[in-house]
Amino acid sequence: MNLTISGHHLEVTPSLRSYVTTKLDRISRHFDQLVDIKVLLTVENQKEKERRQRAECSIHVKGNDLFAESANEDLYAAVDELVDKLDRQVGRHKDRLQNHSHEPAKRMM
């Protein structure tokens, strides 16, 4: 699994990097076929302060690409919301992969 964490108008500190990796471990526990994860953390210059910190993530899994974004006034809260969204998406993707096999129809004679 390749993990890339980058910042836009923001320096990614070691504590922030470790926080993001520990939160993303929850997703890798649920689904182990993660190929590539890219996380982008940004601080925007907006007049409104409540949606200034943004976190975006794109995950490449076997057979699909998943994307989620979250904005909040606190970057750590934005990362929490982001991981919750991604966890739901990965769970749905895992269910789709597992539900393809059905029991064969019984013959009626």
Beta strands, then each sheet from edge to edge (+ up, - down):
strand 1: 2-8
strand 2: 34-43
strand 3: 53-61
strand 4: 64-72
sheet 1: 1+ 2+ 3- 4+
end
